[in-house]
Amino acid sequence: MIVCNRCGASNNDGELLCLGCGHKLQSGRGGPFRDDGACRGPLEPMETPVPSLALRRFLLKGLEAWAYALALAGVGTYAALTGSWLLLLPAVGLMALLAWTRKV
Ligand SMILES: [Zn+2]
């Protein structure tokens, strides 16, 4: 027996349309889609761009860290060549501050 979900009338098994109102009956053996288009079958895992985005963010952070390190190395080389080590101190401080605020 199939009960119509629109008017509540009882219909025989195998009936496709409700005898009371003519609404299409759902026996549960039909296709995977309901009338409203919702899928009855197991849900497909949604493909999210999160992993690639996280990877890109990670790579960008790594690139940024390398940029800081190279800049610091440049300043260090300059300081070593010119002997003005005083320049290294604010540079290190600036890099540390940048790395800390940017959370590299
Ligand atoms: Zn009905």
Backbone and ligand atoms as CSV (ligand in chain L), in Angstrom:
chain,resi,resn,atom,element,x,y,z
A,1,MET,N,N,0.844,-1.194,0.000
A,1,MET,CA,C,0.000,0.000,0.000
A,1,MET,C,C,0.883,1.249,0.000
A,2,ILE,N,N,0.512,2.185,-0.816
A,2,ILE,CA,C,1.264,3.442,-0.874
A,2,ILE,C,C,0.330,4.567,-0.437
A,3,VAL,N,N,0.772,5.337,0.538
A,3,VAL,CA,C,-0.021,6.480,1.000
A,3,VAL,C,C,0.457,7.719,0.266
A,4,CYS,N,N,-0.464,8.395,-0.335
A,4,CYS,CA,C,-0.119,9.622,-1.069
A,4,CYS,C,C,0.385,10.669,-0.079
A,5,ASN,N,N,1.513,11.281,-0.435
A,5,ASN,CA,C,2.064,12.289,0.478
A,5,ASN,C,C,1.453,13.663,0.240
A,6,ARG,N,N,0.504,13.748,-0.690
A,6,ARG,CA,C,-0.159,15.031,-0.885
A,6,ARG,C,C,-1.541,15.040,-0.228
A,7,CYS,N,N,-2.328,13.996,-0.536
A,7,CYS,CA,C,-3.684,13.995,0.003
A,7,CYS,C,C,-3.900,12.924,1.063
A,8,GLY,N,N,-2.954,12.016,1.200
A,8,GLY,CA,C,-3.069,11.007,2.250
A,8,GLY,C,C,-3.910,9.803,1.860
A,9,ALA,N,N,-4.356,9.739,0.629
A,9,ALA,CA,C,-5.172,8.605,0.198
A,9,ALA,C,C,-4.310,7.358,0.067
A,10,SER,N,N,-4.917,6.200,0.321
A,10,SER,CA,C,-4.210,4.930,0.189
A,10,SER,C,C,-4.367,4.413,-1.230
A,11,ASN,N,N,-3.253,3.970,-1.790
A,11,ASN,CA,C,-3.259,3.450,-3.152
A,11,ASN,C,C,-2.612,2.071,-3.166
A,12,ASN,N,N,-2.972,1.278,-4.134
A,12,ASN,CA,C,-2.404,-0.056,-4.249
A,12,ASN,C,C,-0.942,0.022,-4.673
A,13,ASP,N,N,-0.192,-0.988,-4.264
A,13,ASP,CA,C,1.199,-1.075,-4.708
A,13,ASP,C,C,1.237,-1.144,-6.228
A,14,GLY,N,N,2.176,-0.504,-6.801
A,14,GLY,CA,C,2.299,-0.534,-8.245
A,14,GLY,C,C,1.591,0.618,-8.927
A,15,GLU,N,N,0.722,1.320,-8.173
A,15,GLU,CA,C,0.070,2.480,-8.772
A,15,GLU,C,C,1.104,3.580,-8.961
A,16,LEU,N,N,1.067,4.236,-10.099
A,16,LEU,CA,C,2.021,5.304,-10.349
A,16,LEU,C,C,1.461,6.651,-9.938
A,17,LEU,N,N,0.128,6.784,-10.065
A,17,LEU,CA,C,-0.500,8.051,-9.722
A,17,LEU,C,C,-1.540,7.822,-8.634
A,18,CYS,N,N,-1.702,8.792,-7.770
A,18,CYS,CA,C,-2.665,8.699,-6.681
A,18,CYS,C,C,-4.085,8.642,-7.248
A,19,LEU,N,N,-4.895,7.731,-6.702
A,19,LEU,CA,C,-6.276,7.608,-7.148
A,19,LEU,C,C,-7.113,8.772,-6.650
A,20,GLY,N,N,-6.644,9.386,-5.550
A,20,GLY,CA,C,-7.409,10.481,-4.971
A,20,GLY,C,C,-7.162,11.808,-5.649
A,21,CYS,N,N,-5.902,12.099,-5.915
A,21,CYS,CA,C,-5.596,13.443,-6.423
A,21,CYS,C,C,-4.765,13.421,-7.698
A,22,GLY,N,N,-4.272,12.265,-8.075
A,22,GLY,CA,C,-3.503,12.184,-9.318
A,22,GLY,C,C,-2.044,12.545,-9.147
A,23,HIS,N,N,-1.655,12.785,-7.904
A,23,HIS,CA,C,-0.251,13.122,-7.639
A,23,HIS,C,C,0.618,11.897,-7.893
A,24,LYS,N,N,1.826,12.129,-8.393
A,24,LYS,CA,C,2.735,11.027,-8.664
A,24,LYS,C,C,3.119,10.358,-7.339
A,25,LEU,N,N,2.975,9.034,-7.301
A,25,LEU,CA,C,3.281,8.299,-6.074
A,25,LEU,C,C,4.750,7.900,-6.039
A,26,GLN,N,N,5.251,7.805,-4.820
A,26,GLN,CA,C,6.648,7.407,-4.631
A,26,GLN,C,C,6.669,6.096,-3.872
A,27,SER,N,N,7.075,5.057,-4.557
A,27,SER,CA,C,7.065,3.736,-3.935
A,27,SER,C,C,8.359,3.442,-3.192
A,28,GLY,N,N,9.389,4.254,-3.427
A,28,GLY,CA,C,10.675,3.978,-2.806
A,28,GLY,C,C,11.545,3.089,-3.667
A,29,ARG,N,N,10.956,2.558,-4.759
A,29,ARG,CA,C,11.748,1.719,-5.649
A,29,ARG,C,C,12.087,2.457,-6.930
A,30,GLY,N,N,11.733,3.714,-6.968
A,30,GLY,CA,C,11.940,4.495,-8.182
A,30,GLY,C,C,13.397,4.900,-8.355
A,31,GLY,N,N,13.589,5.952,-9.111
A,31,GLY,CA,C,14.935,6.434,-9.369
A,31,GLY,C,C,15.532,7.050,-8.122
A,32,PRO,N,N,16.769,7.427,-8.252
A,32,PRO,CA,C,17.453,7.985,-7.076
A,32,PRO,C,C,17.010,9.400,-6.742
A,33,PHE,N,N,16.168,9.978,-7.602
A,33,PHE,CA,C,15.794,11.368,-7.351
A,33,PHE,C,C,14.335,11.481,-6.930
A,34,ARG,N,N,14.095,12.305,-5.963
A,34,ARG,CA,C,12.734,12.592,-5.536
A,34,ARG,C,C,12.168,13.677,-6.441
A,35,ASP,N,N,10.897,13.957,-6.211
A,35,ASP,CA,C,10.238,14.975,-7.023
A,35,ASP,C,C,10.914,16.332,-6.903
A,36,ASP,N,N,11.380,16.624,-5.717
A,36,ASP,CA,C,11.984,17.947,-5.510
A,36,ASP,C,C,13.436,17.993,-6.003
A,37,GLY,N,N,13.914,16.891,-6.591
A,37,GLY,CA,C,15.242,16.890,-7.178
A,37,GLY,C,C,16.338,16.534,-6.196
A,38,ALA,N,N,15.988,16.351,-4.931
A,38,ALA,CA,C,17.017,16.005,-3.958
A,38,ALA,C,C,17.470,14.564,-4.169
A,39,CYS,N,N,18.734,14.347,-4.027
A,39,CYS,CA,C,19.269,13.015,-4.258
A,39,CYS,C,C,19.025,12.133,-3.036
A,40,ARG,N,N,18.516,10.950,-3.287
A,40,ARG,CA,C,18.230,10.030,-2.192
A,40,ARG,C,C,19.434,9.138,-1.891
A,41,GLY,N,N,20.294,9.010,-2.880
A,41,GLY,CA,C,21.438,8.113,-2.724
A,41,GLY,C,C,22.502,8.704,-1.802
A,42,PRO,N,N,23.581,7.968,-1.609
A,42,PRO,CA,C,24.661,8.480,-0.761
A,42,PRO,C,C,25.254,9.742,-1.340
A,43,LEU,N,N,25.570,10.662,-0.485
A,43,LEU,CA,C,26.076,11.943,-0.949
A,43,LEU,C,C,27.512,11.795,-1.440
A,44,GLU,N,N,27.761,12.440,-2.564
A,44,GLU,CA,C,29.124,12.458,-3.067
A,44,GLU,C,C,29.936,13.431,-2.224
A,45,PRO,N,N,31.159,13.078,-1.891
A,45,PRO,CA,C,31.978,14.038,-1.146
A,45,PRO,C,C,32.224,15.276,-1.987
A,46,MET,N,N,31.976,16.411,-1.395
A,46,MET,CA,C,32.136,17.653,-2.140
A,46,MET,C,C,33.613,17.965,-2.346
A,47,GLU,N,N,33.903,18.411,-3.550
A,47,GLU,CA,C,35.284,18.766,-3.834
A,47,GLU,C,C,35.511,20.198,-3.403
A,48,THR,N,N,36.322,20.377,-2.405
A,48,THR,CA,C,36.558,21.713,-1.875
A,48,THR,C,C,37.949,22.184,-2.273
A,49,PRO,N,N,38.086,23.474,-2.511
A,49,PRO,CA,C,39.406,23.988,-2.896
A,49,PRO,C,C,40.303,24.240,-1.704
A,50,VAL,N,N,39.899,23.782,-0.530
A,50,VAL,CA,C,40.642,24.084,0.704
A,50,VAL,C,C,42.066,23.531,0.695
A,51,PRO,N,N,42.276,22.244,0.319
A,51,PRO,CA,C,43.649,21.720,0.379
A,51,PRO,C,C,44.618,22.495,-0.492
A,52,SER,N,N,44.199,22.798,-1.755
A,52,SER,CA,C,45.109,23.504,-2.646
A,52,SER,C,C,45.346,24.924,-2.139
A,53,LEU,N,N,44.283,25.524,-1.542
A,53,LEU,CA,C,44.428,26.879,-1.015
A,53,LEU,C,C,45.397,26.890,0.156
A,54,ALA,N,N,45.261,25.878,1.010
A,54,ALA,CA,C,46.157,25.781,2.168
A,54,ALA,C,C,47.585,25.578,1.698
A,55,LEU,N,N,47.729,24.740,0.667
A,55,LEU,CA,C,49.062,24.484,0.122
A,55,LEU,C,C,49.670,25.758,-0.438
A,56,ARG,N,N,48.824,26.521,-1.178
A,56,ARG,CA,C,49.313,27.753,-1.776
A,56,ARG,C,C,49.728,28.749,-0.702
A,57,ARG,N,N,48.892,28.800,0.371
A,57,ARG,CA,C,49.207,29.700,1.473
A,57,ARG,C,C,50.519,29.286,2.135
A,58,PHE,N,N,50.672,27.956,2.289
A,58,PHE,CA,C,51.894,27.426,2.903
A,58,PHE,C,C,53.112,27.786,2.059
A,59,LEU,N,N,52.981,27.617,0.731
A,59,LEU,CA,C,54.094,27.919,-0.161
A,59,LEU,C,C,54.409,29.403,-0.142
A,60,LEU,N,N,53.343,30.233,-0.088
A,60,LEU,CA,C,53.551,31.678,-0.043
A,60,LEU,C,C,54.279,32.064,1.229
A,61,LYS,N,N,53.888,31.449,2.338
A,61,LYS,CA,C,54.541,31.721,3.618
A,61,LYS,C,C,56.005,31.321,3.547
A,62,GLY,N,N,56.258,30.173,2.935
A,62,GLY,CA,C,57.629,29.710,2.797
A,62,GLY,C,C,58.450,30.670,1.950
A,63,LEU,N,N,57.817,31.147,0.862
A,63,LEU,CA,C,58.473,32.101,-0.027
A,63,LEU,C,C,58.793,33.385,0.724
A,64,GLU,N,N,57.828,33.824,1.535
A,64,GLU,CA,C,58.006,35.046,2.309
A,64,GLU,C,C,59.145,34.881,3.312
A,65,ALA,N,N,59.163,33.702,3.955
A,65,ALA,CA,C,60.226,33.432,4.929
A,65,ALA,C,C,61.583,33.454,4.242
A,66,TRP,N,N,61.631,32.870,3.021
A,66,TRP,CA,C,62.880,32.868,2.266
A,66,TRP,C,C,63.270,34.290,1.877
A,67,ALA,N,N,62.286,35.109,1.528
A,67,ALA,CA,C,62.565,36.494,1.163
A,67,ALA,C,C,63.171,37.235,2.344
A,68,TYR,N,N,62.605,37.031,3.527
A,68,TYR,CA,C,63.140,37.666,4.742
A,68,TYR,C,C,64.567,37.186,4.995
A,69,ALA,N,N,64.732,35.861,4.864
A,69,ALA,CA,C,66.059,35.288,5.139
A,69,ALA,C,C,67.092,35.835,4.155
A,70,LEU,N,N,66.711,35.941,2.872
A,70,LEU,CA,C,67.637,36.442,1.852
A,70,LEU,C,C,67.952,37.912,2.102
A,71,ALA,N,N,66.916,38.682,2.472
A,71,ALA,CA,C,67.131,40.097,2.757
A,71,ALA,C,C,68.082,40.250,3.935
A,72,LEU,N,N,67.859,39.419,4.935
A,72,LEU,CA,C,68.712,39.440,6.123
A,72,LEU,C,C,70.143,39.049,5.760
A,73,ALA,N,N,70.264,38.029,4.897
A,73,ALA,CA,C,71.585,37.582,4.455
A,73,ALA,C,C,72.271,38.694,3.670
A,74,GLY,N,N,71.475,39.412,2.856
A,74,GLY,CA,C,72.010,40.532,2.086
A,74,GLY,C,C,72.543,41.607,2.999
A,75,VAL,N,N,71.744,41.956,3.998
A,75,VAL,CA,C,72.173,42.977,4.965
A,75,VAL,C,C,73.407,42.497,5.720
A,76,GLY,N,N,73.398,41.217,6.071
A,76,GLY,CA,C,74.533,40.643,6.800
A,76,GLY,C,C,75.794,40.691,5.968
A,77,THR,N,N,75.660,40.342,4.675
A,77,THR,CA,C,76.812,40.383,3.764
A,77,THR,C,C,77.331,41.808,3.636
A,78,TYR,N,N,76.377,42.748,3.488
A,78,TYR,CA,C,76.756,44.161,3.370
A,78,TYR,C,C,77.483,44.608,4.628
A,79,ALA,N,N,76.952,44.192,5.783
A,79,ALA,CA,C,77.566,44.574,7.054
A,79,ALA,C,C,78.966,43.972,7.181
A,80,ALA,N,N,79.099,42.716,6.734
A,80,ALA,CA,C,80.392,42.044,6.827
A,80,ALA,C,C,81.403,42.715,5.908
A,81,LEU,N,N,80.953,43.141,4.709
A,81,LEU,CA,C,81.845,43.753,3.733
A,81,LEU,C,C,82.262,45.149,4.163
A,82,THR,N,N,81.328,45.903,4.695
A,82,THR,CA,C,81.624,47.287,5.049
A,82,THR,C,C,82.098,47.410,6.494
A,83,GLY,N,N,81.838,46.404,7.293
A,83,GLY,CA,C,82.261,46.440,8.684
A,83,GLY,C,C,81.327,47.239,9.573
A,84,SER,N,N,80.197,47.652,9.013
A,84,SER,CA,C,79.236,48.438,9.802
A,84,SER,C,C,78.183,47.506,10.377
A,85,TRP,N,N,78.546,46.842,11.444
A,85,TRP,CA,C,77.658,45.836,12.036
A,85,TRP,C,C,76.455,46.464,12.717
A,86,LEU,N,N,76.542,47.763,12.939
A,86,LEU,CA,C,75.425,48.445,13.597
A,86,LEU,C,C,74.174,48.391,12.731
A,87,LEU,N,N,74.410,48.322,11.414
A,87,LEU,CA,C,73.286,48.270,10.470
A,87,LEU,C,C,72.503,46.970,10.614
A,88,LEU,N,N,73.192,45.928,11.060
A,88,LEU,CA,C,72.570,44.607,11.131
A,88,LEU,C,C,71.493,44.545,12.208
A,89,LEU,N,N,71.715,45.327,13.259
A,89,LEU,CA,C,70.807,45.249,14.403
A,89,LEU,C,C,69.369,45.664,14.056
A,90,PRO,N,N,69.170,46.872,13.480
A,90,PRO,CA,C,67.783,47.253,13.124
A,90,PRO,C,C,67.198,46.356,12.037
A,91,ALA,N,N,68.076,45.849,11.148
A,91,ALA,CA,C,67.607,44.958,10.077
A,91,ALA,C,C,67.056,43.670,10.669
A,92,VAL,N,N,67.813,43.113,11.613
A,92,VAL,CA,C,67.363,41.877,12.272
A,92,VAL,C,C,66.064,42.141,13.017
A,93,GLY,N,N,66.013,43.289,13.695
A,93,GLY,CA,C,64.802,43.641,14.439
A,93,GLY,C,C,63.614,43.786,13.513
A,94,LEU,N,N,63.846,44.468,12.366
A,94,LEU,CA,C,62.764,44.678,11.398
A,94,LEU,C,C,62.267,43.355,10.837
A,95,MET,N,N,63.215,42.480,10.491
A,95,MET,CA,C,62.849,41.178,9.927
A,95,MET,C,C,62.076,40.344,10.946
A,96,ALA,N,N,62.559,40.382,12.185
A,96,ALA,CA,C,61.895,39.622,13.236
A,96,ALA,C,C,60.479,40.141,13.443
A,97,LEU,N,N,60.354,41.484,13.427
A,97,LEU,CA,C,59.036,42.095,13.612
A,97,LEU,C,C,58.111,41.715,12.455
A,98,LEU,N,N,58.645,41.795,11.234
A,98,LEU,CA,C,57.867,41.445,10.038
A,98,LEU,C,C,57.421,39.991,10.113
A,99,ALA,N,N,58.379,39.120,10.432
A,99,ALA,CA,C,58.076,37.686,10.483
A,99,ALA,C,C,57.054,37.391,11.584
A,100,TRP,N,N,57.157,38.145,12.666
A,100,TRP,CA,C,56.252,37.894,13.795
A,100,TRP,C,C,54.836,38.386,13.488
A,101,THR,N,N,54.776,39.619,12.908
A,101,THR,CA,C,53.448,40.182,12.622
A,101,THR,C,C,52.773,39.443,11.473
A,102,ARG,N,N,53.566,38.978,10.499
A,102,ARG,CA,C,53.002,38.244,9.355
A,102,ARG,C,C,52.835,36.756,9.678
A,103,LYS,N,N,53.320,36.352,10.840
A,103,LYS,CA,C,53.220,34.953,11.302
A,103,LYS,C,C,53.816,33.973,10.291
A,104,VAL,N,N,55.015,34.304,9.843
A,104,VAL,CA,C,55.706,33.423,8.893
A,104,VAL,C,C,56.257,32.210,9.634
L,1,ZN,ZN,ZN,-3.223,11.926,-3.504
